[in-house]
Amino acid sequence: MKKGSERQTVVRRQHAVELTAEQLDELKNLVSLPDTEIDCSDTPELDNWNETVIDKFYRPVKQTITIRLDADVVSWLKNGGKGYQSRANAILRQVMKQQGQPRKAA
């Protein structure tokens, strides 16, 4: 099973562009440049945050577990159609947020 922090980016060679030696040198120089030396003066200021979505692409890491539920609870969840496990997760998350998350043991 993959851990949440492990991500892999696949670049298809057919779409990749070969960089010249000059371009590779420029990239190496840019990577080694400290943040304080980056000139952002020509970057426009972002002042319209109306359509901003927090964590738009965030997907929490799922963990497979076994849980025993009463038959009527499972029936009620499944009555909503496909996605009953996601609904159960959403219900549990809502209760968790209402009660506050307990601190993890050190």
PyMOL commands that set and color helices and strands:
alter all, ss='L'
color gray80, all
select helices_A, chain A and resi 21-32+35-37+71-79+84-99
alter helices_A, ss='H'
color red, helices_A
deselect
rebuild
show_as cartoon
